[in-house]
Amino acid sequence: MNSMTGFGHGEAVADGVIWRVELSSVNRKALELVVHLPRDVADLETPLRNRLAEKLSRGRVQCNITADRGSGTSTTLRLDESLAKQYAEHLHKLGFRKDISDPTRWPGVFTLEQTGISIDLAQPVIEKSVNAALVQLLAMRQTEGSNLKADISARLDALTAMLQSARESSPQIVERYRATLSQRLADAGLPLPLDDERLLKEIVIFADRCDISEELTRTESHIAQFRQYMDSGEPAGRALDFLCQELSREWNTMGSKANDAALAQTVVRAKTELEKIREQVQNIE
């Protein structure tokens, strides 16, 4: 299980040019790739995007690629003779003496040009740098994912314990209702024997209405499925987010159906743990 948060760096040298790649990723519901390349190698953006998409399935991934020419810089001084002559002629017409005019200050007369980068030479080096950065990025995402998995697993253990508590207390809800109903009738001066048909009918209706056995079974199944997704080794963030919603729905139903103070407290604790799990799941690829 991997996180969507990570960083990686890679660099390689070719023809005196140092190519540096930085990859960073943060949370997103889908895969969002942002690639910045020097203009000379802009045509490599599509294959680089495809390479990143092969390894990553979710997150906002920013890829910054820079070229440090260093000692490999090849610069040529260019002189625009035609433009220089025009400057000289117009200055002469305006009465300026040639000995006080500085041609190096004339815009466009002298320019520095750098030799363009060969995309064929640069491509394998850039790919090497991207692969090195990807290795680091994936390693960090895996480490972060392992930490998230450990935290979520501990919270699932707590949920399982709460589920067991709810399962054990469920039969007691009907017994408490029977005792409460009998006491209310006695307090109202209408005592009825516990085997009275009317009393038994009311208790049966209540027992059916507050039965949470289906919710308990589904919740147990969702927790087991949650663990399977975490152990699958495949991107599971979307599935886990869906299961969080389903688990929350089941606990809500249990709380509303049971109409019991003790179970209501268990539901509150369970939903608190679920919210923490859901926050962590937002970081999972």
C-alpha positions in Angstrom: 0.0 0.0 0.0 1.5 3.3 -1.1 0.9 6.9 0.0 0.4 9.7 -2.6 3.0 11.8 -0.9 6.6 11.6 -2.0 9.7 13.2 -3.5 12.5 12.1 -5.7 15.6 13.6 -7.4 17.8 12.4 -10.2 20.5 13.7 -12.4 22.8 12.7 -15.2 25.4 14.3 -17.5 25.6 14.3 -21.3 27.7 16.4 -23.7 28.7 18.7 -20.8 25.0 19.3 -19.8 23.8 18.3 -16.3 20.2 17.2 -16.5 18.4 17.5 -13.1 14.9 16.0 -12.4 12.8 16.7 -9.4 9.6 14.7 -8.8 7.1 15.6 -6.1 3.6 14.3 -5.4 0.7 15.2 -3.2 -2.9 14.0 -2.7 -5.4 14.1 -5.6 -8.4 11.9 -6.4 -7.0 11.1 -9.9 -3.6 11.3 -11.5 -2.6 14.8 -12.4 0.8 15.3 -14.1 2.5 18.6 -14.4 5.7 18.5 -16.5 8.2 21.4 -16.9 10.9 21.0 -19.6 13.4 23.3 -21.2 12.2 24.6 -24.5 14.8 22.7 -26.5 13.4 19.3 -25.4 9.7 20.2 -25.1 8.9 17.4 -27.6 9.8 14.9 -24.9 6.8 15.8 -22.7 4.5 13.2 -24.0 6.8 10.2 -23.6 7.7 11.4 -20.1 4.1 11.7 -19.2 3.5 8.2 -20.4 6.4 6.9 -18.3 5.1 8.5 -15.2 1.6 7.2 -15.8 3.0 3.7 -16.0 4.3 3.9 -12.4 1.7 6.2 -10.7 -2.1 5.9 -10.6 -3.2 8.8 -8.3 -1.9 12.1 -7.0 -0.7 15.4 -8.3 2.8 14.8 -9.6 5.0 17.7 -10.5 8.1 16.9 -12.7 10.6 19.7 -13.0 13.5 19.1 -15.5 16.3 21.6 -15.8 19.5 21.7 -17.8 22.8 23.1 -16.4 25.1 23.6 -19.3 28.1 24.4 -17.1 31.3 23.8 -19.0 29.3 22.5 -21.9 28.0 25.9 -22.7 28.8 26.9 -26.3 28.2 30.6 -26.8 28.7 32.6 -30.0 28.8 36.4 -30.4 26.7 37.5 -33.3 27.1 40.9 -35.1 24.2 42.4 -37.1 26.3 44.5 -39.5 23.3 45.9 -41.4 21.7 47.1 -38.2 25.0 48.6 -37.0 25.4 50.6 -40.3 21.9 52.0 -39.9 22.7 53.1 -36.3 25.9 54.8 -37.6 24.2 56.6 -40.5 21.3 57.9 -38.3 23.7 59.1 -35.6 25.8 60.8 -38.2 22.7 62.6 -39.6 21.9 63.8 -36.1 25.3 65.3 -35.7 26.8 62.7 -33.2 30.5 62.2 -33.6 31.5 58.6 -34.1 34.1 58.7 -31.4 31.6 59.2 -28.6 29.1 56.6 -29.7 29.4 53.1 -28.3 28.2 50.4 -30.7 28.0 47.8 -27.8 25.1 49.8 -26.4 23.1 49.7 -29.6 20.2 47.3 -29.1 20.3 44.2 -31.4 23.8 44.9 -32.8 25.6 42.4 -30.7 23.8 39.2 -29.4 25.0 36.1 -27.6 23.6 32.8 -28.9 23.9 29.5 -27.2 24.2 26.3 -29.2 20.9 24.3 -29.2 20.6 21.0 -27.3 20.4 17.9 -29.4 17.1 16.2 -28.4 18.4 12.8 -29.6 21.4 13.1 -27.2 19.4 14.5 -24.4 16.5 12.0 -24.4 18.3 8.9 -23.0 20.0 11.0 -20.3 16.7 12.7 -19.3 15.0 9.3 -19.1 17.8 8.0 -16.9 17.4 11.0 -14.6 13.6 10.5 -14.5 14.0 6.8 -13.6 16.4 7.6 -10.8 13.9 10.2 -9.4 11.0 7.7 -9.8 12.9 5.1 -7.7 13.2 7.6 -4.9 9.7 8.9 -5.2 8.2 5.4 -5.2 10.4 4.3 -2.2 9.2 7.3 -0.2 5.5 6.7 -1.2 5.9 3.0 -0.1 7.5 4.0 3.2 4.7 6.5 3.9 2.1 3.9 2.9 3.6 1.3 5.3 3.2 3.9 8.1 -0.4 4.6 7.1 -1.2 0.9 7.0 0.2 0.4 10.5 -1.9 3.2 11.8 -5.1 2.2 10.0 -4.6 -1.5 11.1 -4.5 -0.5 14.7 -7.7 1.6 14.3 -9.4 -1.4 12.6 -8.5 -3.5 15.6 -10.2 -1.0 17.8 -13.3 -1.0 15.5 -13.3 -4.8 15.7 -13.3 -4.7 19.5 -16.2 -2.2 19.4 -18.1 -4.4 17.0 -17.7 -7.3 19.4 -18.9 -5.2 22.2 -22.0 -4.2 20.2 -22.7 -7.8 19.3 -22.5 -8.9 23.0 -24.7 -6.0 24.2 -27.4 -6.4 21.5 -29.4 -9.2 23.2 -29.3 -7.2 26.4 -31.2 -4.3 24.7 -34.4 -6.3 24.5 -34.1 -7.5 28.1 -33.6 -3.9 29.3 -36.6 -2.8 27.3 -38.7 -5.7 28.8 -37.7 -4.6 32.3 -38.3 -0.9 31.6 -41.7 -1.5 30.0 -42.8 -3.7 32.9 -41.7 -1.1 35.4 -43.6 1.7 33.6 -46.8 -0.4 33.5 -46.4 -1.1 37.2 -45.7 2.6 38.0 -48.9 3.4 36.1 -50.9 1.0 38.2 -51.3 -1.5 35.3 -49.1 -4.4 36.3 -49.0 -7.2 33.8 -47.4 -10.7 34.1 -44.2 -11.2 32.0 -46.0 -13.8 30.0 -48.9 -11.6 29.1 -49.7 -11.8 25.4 -49.9 -8.1 24.9 -46.6 -7.5 26.7 -44.9 -10.3 24.7 -46.3 -8.8 21.4 -44.9 -5.4 22.2 -41.5 -6.9 23.1 -41.4 -8.9 19.9 -42.2 -5.9 17.8 -39.4 -3.9 19.6 -37.0 -6.8 19.2 -37.6 -6.9 15.5 -37.3 -3.2 15.1 -34.0 -3.0 17.1 -32.4 -6.1 15.5 -28.9 -5.1 14.3 -27.6 -8.5 13.3 -27.5 -7.6 9.6 -25.5 -4.4 10.3 -23.1 -6.4 12.5 -22.5 -8.9 9.8 -22.0 -6.3 7.1 -19.7 -4.3 9.3 -17.6 -7.3 10.0 -17.4 -8.1 6.3 -16.4 -4.5 5.4 -13.6 -4.6 8.0 -12.3 -7.9 6.5 -12.5 -6.4 3.0 -10.7 -3.3 4.2 -7.8 -5.5 5.3 -7.7 -7.4 2.1 -7.4 -4.3 0.0 -4.6 -3.0 2.2 -2.7 -6.3 1.7 -3.4 -6.6 -2.0 -0.4 -4.5 -3.1 -2.6 -2.7 -5.7 -3.7 0.9 -5.6 -6.7 0.8 -3.2 -7.4 4.4 -2.1 -10.7 4.7 -3.9 -12.0 1.3 -2.6 -10.9 2.1 0.9 -12.7 5.5 0.8 -15.9 3.8 -0.3 -15.6 1.2 2.5 -15.2 4.1 5.0 -18.5 5.5 3.8 -20.2 2.1 4.1 -18.8 1.5 7.6 -20.1 4.8 8.7 -23.5 4.1 7.3 -23.7 0.7 9.1 -22.7 2.2 12.5 -25.3 5.0 12.0 -28.0 2.5 11.3 -27.0 0.4 14.4 -27.2 3.5 16.6 -30.6 4.6 15.3 -32.2 1.1 15.3 -31.0 -0.1 18.7 -32.2 3.0 20.6 -29.9 2.2 23.4 -27.6 4.6 25.4 -24.7 2.1 25.8 -24.7 1.2 22.2 -25.0 4.8 21.2 -21.7 5.5 23.1 -20.1 2.7 21.2 -21.3 4.1 17.9 -19.8 7.5 18.8 -16.5 6.0 19.5 -16.6 3.9 16.4 -17.4 6.9 14.2 -14.5 8.8 15.8 -12.1 6.1 14.8 -13.7 5.9 11.3 -13.2 9.6 10.8 -9.5 9.2 11.6 -9.2 6.3 9.3 -10.9 8.2 6.5 -8.4 11.1 6.9 -5.6 8.6 6.5 -7.2 7.0 3.5 -7.2 10.3 1.7 -3.4 9.9 1.5 -3.5 6.4 0.0 -2.8 5.8 -3.7 
